[in-house]
Amino acid sequence: MQRSLEVLCGSDTGHDTNRHLRNHKLMIMQKTILFGLITVGILAFGCGGPAVKKTDKSSAAEAIVRTEPAGDAAAGEVLYRTCAVCHGQQAEGMKTLNAPALAGQEPWYLRMQLGNFRNDRRGVHQKDVFGAQMRPMANVLADDAAISDVIAYIGSLPASTLERSVDGDIANGKNYYNMICGACHGPGAAGIESLHSPRLTGLQDWYLERQLINFRDSIRGTAPGDTFGAQMQQIAQSIPDDRTVKDVVAYLGSLQKKDR
């Protein structure tokens, strides 16, 4: 496999710079192939069980709940008042409080992440200050019915217009996204539920930047039980530097208007 990858990436052994670029490409392709094998295994063996109808604090937060009632948006509006303090009245997010937009995000992903916070699968790393703030707030929701109600209310809100604040090379970010991210997050970063990969449009660029860095630096995706976060953490390891993070985020920001 190593020799085949060398052929794909080119062989410029006479120049140190080219050798470095070639080695980086090899690393990225090897990680991508490994992730592909892991994903195939999950799809083959991890998604064949019966649909989950109810999740509680001891259940797997990663399970996609396909048969659970949609929830009562009116009841969710009352419960959301606690969330609105940080995430905004319209779930538009607040940068000053480091709280991302929730409106427009998929219900299954909101449920998964609430489960991760409630089950100590996210926000447990000592450097994840803002994730740690979210953990007790997620536990304010008493049960699955409350979670479903809040998600139903968030789903009734319009997606917000997001301002771009991260500068980067959009063309370079697009190339990197298509090479590494697109296989799971899909064309246009719309997300692929069957791969447990959320949409990336509709989120503030400052939040995306922080989460990519958290994954890359093993601040997120390393807690026991965070299966899909761990997969993302492995892929993020191939991001070479902060400049590339900004480029990818800038590209995702360029998709925001197209997504609406």
C-alpha positions in Angstrom: 0.0 0.0 0.0 2.8 2.4 0.9 4.4 2.0 -2.6 1.0 2.5 -4.3 0.4 5.7 -2.3 3.8 7.0 -3.3 2.9 6.5 -6.9 -0.4 8.4 -6.5 1.3 11.2 -4.6 4.3 11.5 -6.9 7.9 10.8 -6.1 10.2 13.8 -5.9 12.9 12.4 -3.7 15.5 14.8 -5.0 14.0 17.9 -3.2 13.4 18.2 0.5 10.3 20.4 0.1 8.6 18.1 -2.3 9.5 15.1 -0.1 7.9 16.9 2.9 4.7 17.5 0.8 4.7 14.0 -0.5 5.0 12.6 3.1 2.2 14.8 4.3 0.0 13.6 1.4 0.8 10.0 2.3 -0.2 10.6 5.9 -3.5 12.2 4.9 -4.3 9.4 2.4 -3.4 6.7 4.9 -5.7 8.2 7.6 -8.4 8.6 5.0 -8.2 5.0 4.0 -8.2 3.9 7.6 -11.2 6.0 8.4 -13.0 4.6 5.4 -12.4 1.1 6.7 -13.7 2.0 10.1 -16.8 3.6 8.6 -17.5 0.6 6.5 -17.2 -1.6 9.6 -19.7 0.7 11.5 -22.2 0.7 8.7 -21.9 -3.1 8.4 -22.0 -4.0 12.0 -23.1 -1.0 14.1 -26.3 0.0 12.4 -28.1 -3.2 11.9 -29.9 -3.4 15.2 -33.5 -2.4 15.9 -34.4 1.3 15.9 -34.0 2.9 19.3 -37.2 4.4 20.6 -35.9 5.9 23.8 -32.6 7.1 25.2 -31.8 7.9 28.7 -28.6 8.9 30.5 -27.2 5.4 30.3 -28.0 4.8 26.7 -25.6 5.3 23.7 -25.8 8.9 22.8 -24.7 8.1 19.3 -27.8 6.1 18.4 -29.9 7.8 15.7 -33.4 7.9 17.0 -35.6 7.4 14.0 -38.9 6.4 15.6 -39.1 8.7 18.6 -42.1 11.2 18.6 -41.3 14.6 17.2 -41.9 16.4 20.4 -44.1 19.3 21.5 -42.7 22.6 20.2 -45.0 24.6 22.5 -43.6 22.8 25.6 -40.1 23.1 24.1 -40.5 26.8 23.9 -40.9 27.0 27.6 -37.9 24.7 28.3 -35.8 26.6 25.8 -35.9 29.8 27.9 -33.0 28.4 29.9 -31.0 27.7 26.7 -31.8 31.2 25.3 -29.7 32.9 27.9 -26.6 31.7 26.0 -27.8 30.5 22.6 -30.1 33.5 21.9 -33.9 33.9 21.7 -33.9 32.6 18.1 -31.2 30.0 18.7 -28.9 32.2 16.6 -25.9 31.8 19.0 -23.9 34.3 20.8 -20.2 34.8 20.2 -19.7 36.8 23.4 -20.9 33.7 25.3 -19.2 31.2 23.0 -22.5 29.6 22.3 -23.1 28.4 18.7 -26.3 28.7 16.6 -28.7 25.8 17.1 -31.4 26.8 14.6 -31.0 24.9 11.3 -29.0 22.0 12.8 -30.3 18.5 12.3 -32.5 17.1 15.2 -30.5 13.8 15.3 -27.3 15.7 15.8 -28.7 17.9 18.5 -29.9 14.8 20.3 -26.6 13.1 20.0 -24.6 16.0 21.4 -27.1 16.6 24.3 -26.6 12.9 25.1 -22.8 13.3 24.9 -22.9 16.3 27.3 -25.3 14.5 29.7 -23.2 11.3 29.7 -19.8 12.9 30.2 -18.7 12.2 26.6 -18.2 15.8 25.8 -17.0 18.8 27.8 -14.9 16.6 30.2 -11.4 17.6 29.0 -9.8 20.2 31.3 -9.1 22.5 28.4 -12.7 22.4 27.1 -13.9 25.3 29.2 -16.9 26.1 27.1 -17.9 22.4 26.8 -17.7 22.1 30.5 -20.2 25.0 30.9 -22.7 23.1 28.7 -22.7 19.8 30.6 -24.8 21.0 33.6 -27.1 22.9 31.3 -27.8 19.7 29.3 -28.8 18.0 32.5 -31.5 20.6 33.2 -33.6 18.7 30.6 -35.2 16.0 32.8 -35.9 13.2 30.3 -36.2 12.2 26.6 -39.6 13.9 26.3 -38.0 17.2 27.4 -35.2 16.8 24.9 -37.6 16.0 22.1 -39.7 19.1 23.0 -36.7 21.4 23.0 -35.4 20.0 19.7 -38.9 20.4 18.2 -39.0 24.0 19.2 -35.5 24.7 17.8 -36.6 23.1 14.6 -39.4 25.6 14.3 -37.0 28.5 14.3 -35.6 30.0 11.1 -31.9 29.7 10.4 -30.0 32.8 11.2 -27.9 34.9 8.9 -24.3 34.4 10.0 -21.5 36.9 9.7 -18.1 35.7 8.6 -15.2 36.5 10.9 -12.5 34.0 10.0 -10.2 34.9 7.1 -8.6 32.2 5.0 -7.8 31.0 1.5 -11.2 29.8 0.3 -9.7 28.0 -2.8 -7.2 26.1 -0.6 -9.9 25.3 1.9 -12.1 23.9 -0.8 -9.4 21.6 -2.0 -8.7 20.4 1.5 -12.4 19.9 2.3 -12.9 17.9 -0.9 -9.9 15.8 -0.2 -10.5 15.0 3.5 -13.9 16.2 4.7 -16.3 15.8 1.9 -16.5 12.0 2.0 -18.3 12.1 5.3 -19.8 15.6 5.5 -21.0 15.5 1.9 -21.0 17.9 -1.0 -21.7 21.4 0.1 -21.1 20.3 3.8 -24.8 19.4 4.1 -24.0 16.4 6.3 -24.6 12.7 5.9 -26.8 11.2 8.7 -25.9 7.6 7.9 -22.3 8.4 8.6 -23.2 10.4 11.8 -21.6 13.4 10.1 -23.5 16.7 10.8 -24.0 19.6 8.4 -21.3 22.2 8.8 -23.2 25.1 7.2 -25.4 27.1 9.5 -22.7 27.3 12.2 -20.6 30.3 12.9 -17.0 30.1 11.6 -15.5 31.0 15.0 -17.2 27.9 16.4 -16.1 25.6 13.6 -12.6 26.9 14.0 -12.5 26.1 17.7 -14.1 22.7 17.3 -11.6 21.7 14.6 -8.7 22.7 16.8 -10.3 20.9 19.7 -10.5 17.7 17.7 -7.0 18.1 16.3 -5.6 18.8 19.8 -7.4 15.9 21.4 -9.6 18.2 23.5 -12.7 16.7 21.9 -13.3 13.2 20.7 -11.2 11.4 23.3 -13.7 10.8 26.1 -14.7 7.1 26.5 -17.9 6.3 24.6 -17.7 9.1 22.1 -17.3 6.8 19.1 -18.0 9.2 16.3 -16.1 12.0 18.0 -13.1 9.7 18.1 -13.4 9.2 14.4 -13.4 12.9 13.8 -10.5 13.3 16.1 -8.4 10.9 14.1 -9.2 12.7 10.8 -8.4 16.1 12.4 -5.0 14.9 13.2 -4.1 15.2 9.6 -4.7 19.0 9.6 -1.2 20.4 9.3 -1.5 23.8 10.9 -3.9 26.6 12.1 -3.7 28.2 8.7 -5.3 25.2 7.0 -8.0 25.2 9.7 -8.8 28.8 8.8 -8.8 28.0 5.1 -11.3 25.1 5.6 -13.5 27.3 7.8 -13.4 30.1 5.3 -14.5 27.8 2.6 -17.4 26.5 4.8 -18.3 30.2 5.4 -18.5 30.7 1.7 -21.2 28.0 1.5 -23.5 29.7 4.0 -25.4 31.8 1.5 -25.6 29.0 -1.0 -27.2 26.8 1.6 -30.1 29.1 2.3 
